[in-house]
Every structure is written in structure tokens, then in C-alpha cells.
Amino acid sequence: MARTNTGDLATGVGISPSTMSYHLGRLAKLGLVRHEGIDYVLSEPGRVARLLYAYRPPADLIEGFLDLWEDFAL
């Protein structure tokens, strides 16, 4: 299961750690990610995939998200 921390995600996306922390907190409240120690883990990868499919963001955005998350896999 891919795990990453706030700082690594923020650096990869190009935003401040505090902004990333805010958004990860919102995703956690929705049950899409969960906090494990200093790391975050996708709680329901299938649900995230369905949401991305339903929202239909540009393909390069989806690929970038998936590449970034996989880069942080342990």
C-alpha cells in the first residue's frame, strides 16, 4: 500500500506543507485517506478511482497524481 507524508506530497505537487496538510485533513474527514503515524494512506483506492473517473479531470492530471503517489510507495 502506497504511503507518503505531508512534506513529500507538498514538494511533489509544488504547494506549501500547510496547504497540503489542510487538504489531506479534508480528505481524511471524507474517509479517502487515513493518517498512520507521519504518513497518509489511501483508505479506499477503488473509491478514489471512481471519484476521479466521475469527475473526469484531464488525463495528465490523473496520471500525474498516480505517478506521484506511486513514487512515494514503500
DRENDO-1510 file (C-alpha; in Angstrom, 1 decimal, always signed):
<recs>
REC; n; res; u; v; w
REC; 1; MET; +0.0; +0.0; +0.0 .
REC; 2; ALA; +1.4; +3.4; -1.0 .
REC; 3; ARG; +2.2; +5.7; +1.9 .
REC; 4; THR; +3.5; +9.2; +1.9 .
REC; 5; ASN; +3.9; +12.1; +4.3 .
REC; 6; THR; +2.7; +15.7; +4.0 .
REC; 7; GLY; +6.1; +17.2; +3.2 .
REC; 8; ASP; +6.9; +14.8; +0.4 .
REC; 9; LEU; +3.4; +15.3; -1.2 .
REC; 10; ALA; +3.7; +19.1; -0.9 .
REC; 11; THR; +7.1; +19.1; -2.5 .
REC; 12; GLY; +5.9; +16.8; -5.3 .
REC; 13; VAL; +2.8; +18.9; -6.0 .
REC; 14; GLY; +4.6; +22.3; -5.5 .
REC; 15; ILE; +2.5; +23.7; -2.7 .
REC; 16; SER; +3.3; +24.6; +0.9 .
REC; 17; PRO; +3.2; +21.8; +3.6 .
REC; 18; SER; +0.5; +23.7; +5.5 .
REC; 19; THR; -1.7; +23.8; +2.4 .
REC; 20; MET; -1.2; +20.1; +1.8 .
REC; 21; SER; -1.9; +19.3; +5.4 .
REC; 22; TYR; -5.2; +21.3; +5.1 .
REC; 23; HIS; -6.3; +19.3; +2.1 .
REC; 24; LEU; -5.2; +16.0; +3.4 .
REC; 25; GLY; -7.2; +16.7; +6.6 .
REC; 26; ARG; -10.3; +17.3; +4.5 .
REC; 27; LEU; -9.7; +14.1; +2.5 .
REC; 28; ALA; -9.3; +12.3; +5.9 .
REC; 29; LYS; -12.6; +13.6; +7.1 .
REC; 30; LEU; -14.2; +12.2; +3.9 .
REC; 31; GLY; -12.6; +8.9; +4.6 .
REC; 32; LEU; -10.5; +8.9; +1.4 .
REC; 33; VAL; -7.1; +8.9; +3.2 .
REC; 34; ARG; -6.1; +7.9; +6.7 .
REC; 35; HIS; -3.2; +9.1; +8.8 .
REC; 36; GLU; -0.8; +6.4; +10.0 .
REC; 37; GLY; +2.0; +8.0; +12.1 .
REC; 38; ILE; +3.5; +10.7; +9.9 .
REC; 39; ASP; +2.2; +9.0; +6.7 .
REC; 40; TYR; -1.0; +9.1; +4.8 .
REC; 41; VAL; -2.5; +6.1; +3.1 .
REC; 42; LEU; -5.4; +5.9; +0.6 .
REC; 43; SER; -8.2; +4.3; +2.6 .
REC; 44; GLU; -10.3; +3.2; -0.4 .
REC; 45; PRO; -8.3; +3.2; -3.6 .
REC; 46; GLY; -11.2; +1.9; -5.6 .
REC; 47; ARG; -13.4; +4.8; -4.3 .
REC; 48; VAL; -10.8; +7.3; -5.2 .
REC; 49; ALA; -10.5; +5.8; -8.7 .
REC; 50; ARG; -14.3; +6.0; -9.1 .
REC; 51; LEU; -14.3; +9.6; -8.0 .
REC; 52; LEU; -11.6; +10.5; -10.4 .
REC; 53; TYR; -13.4; +8.8; -13.2 .
REC; 54; ALA; -16.7; +10.5; -12.3 .
REC; 55; TYR; -15.1; +13.9; -12.1 .
REC; 56; ARG; -13.1; +13.3; -15.2 .
REC; 57; PRO; -10.2; +15.6; -14.7 .
REC; 58; PRO; -7.7; +15.9; -17.6 .
REC; 59; ALA; -5.8; +12.6; -18.2 .
REC; 60; ASP; -2.4; +14.3; -17.5 .
REC; 61; LEU; -3.7; +15.4; -14.1 .
REC; 62; ILE; -4.8; +11.8; -13.2 .
REC; 63; GLU; -1.5; +10.3; -14.5 .
REC; 64; GLY; +0.4; +12.9; -12.5 .
REC; 65; PHE; -1.5; +12.1; -9.3 .
REC; 66; LEU; -0.9; +8.3; -9.8 .
REC; 67; ASP; +2.7; +8.8; -10.7 .
REC; 68; LEU; +3.3; +11.0; -7.7 .
REC; 69; TRP; +1.5; +8.6; -5.3 .
REC; 70; GLU; +3.4; +5.6; -6.7 .
REC; 71; ASP; +6.7; +7.4; -6.3 .
REC; 72; PHE; +6.2; +7.5; -2.6 .
REC; 73; ALA; +5.3; +3.8; -2.3 .
REC; 74; LEU; +7.4; +2.0; +0.2 .
</recs>
